[in-house]
Amino acid sequence: MQVALIALGLTVPAMLRADQQIATKYAMPVKVMGKVTTTGCLNSPGPQITLEGELLLGGMQVELIFQNNTKGTHTTSVTYGTNVSLITLGDAITIPKQPVQGGVGGNPHIWIQFHNGEGKNLTKEMYLGRCVQGLEISPEFLCQIAALTDVVALDCSNNPGPVIEVGSTITFSGLHARFIFRNNMKGTHTAEDMRDVVLIVKGSEVTVPKSPAQGGAGGNPIISIQFQDGAGDAIATPVKLGRCVQL
């Protein structure tokens, strides 16, 4: 499954608002599976470089935790958890072909570096080689995202547990690839040129449609939510939302 991005900014539409909204930030692992093709390596003022491929996402999910009573009472506590995927581990964003042209003469040395929408470097410069060599990349780094998740109860009286609807809006901090062209390896007489390619626009959003989940701790349980990475490891402490009828 591929994730579609829409540059809508940071505002959440009114129709996505629910009784309970929970926000978190997360440094999601991202792996670039990219191919760099070159044409006109001997041209002046420089060759044309095209980056294409996919961004593989580390995934994100939430766990809904249902408890039939608070801890510490004399009543047997029943706890039930169910997971809702927001971004599935391995989901891909396609990198559209984007040509750039370097301006330091024919057959330059080429580096690539990734940074976010605010210009903060996410990787070091990675040497790709000379233009005529053919280039492939597969770096991994962390990409900051913000998740705003809506939780609403559809039915609190069900047996064995209530039906809860969960949806989310995932906002990306942006991702750029910077190509660096030098006419020789670093030295005192090196000519240098840089070109940026926007892979994810800052503020782009992924909307996760609302889907129902059912808990198994009886009617009107206490409900908490916890954000997890794609492998199910916690990335934030649980947030107690209250009894089902309060959602």
Secondary structure, DSSP 8 states (H G I E B T S, - for coil): -B---EE--S---GGG--SEEEEEEEEEEEEEEEEEEEE-TT-SS--EEEEEEEEEE--EEEEEEEESS-TTSSS---EEEEEEEEE-TT-EEEEEEEEEE--S-SS-EEEEEEE-TTS-BSS--EEEEEGGG-EEE--EEEEEEEEEEEEEEEESS-SS--EEEEEEEEEE--EEEEEEEESSSSSTT--EEEEEEEEE-TTEEEEEEEEEEE--S-SS-EEEEEEEETTS-BSS--EEEEEGGG-
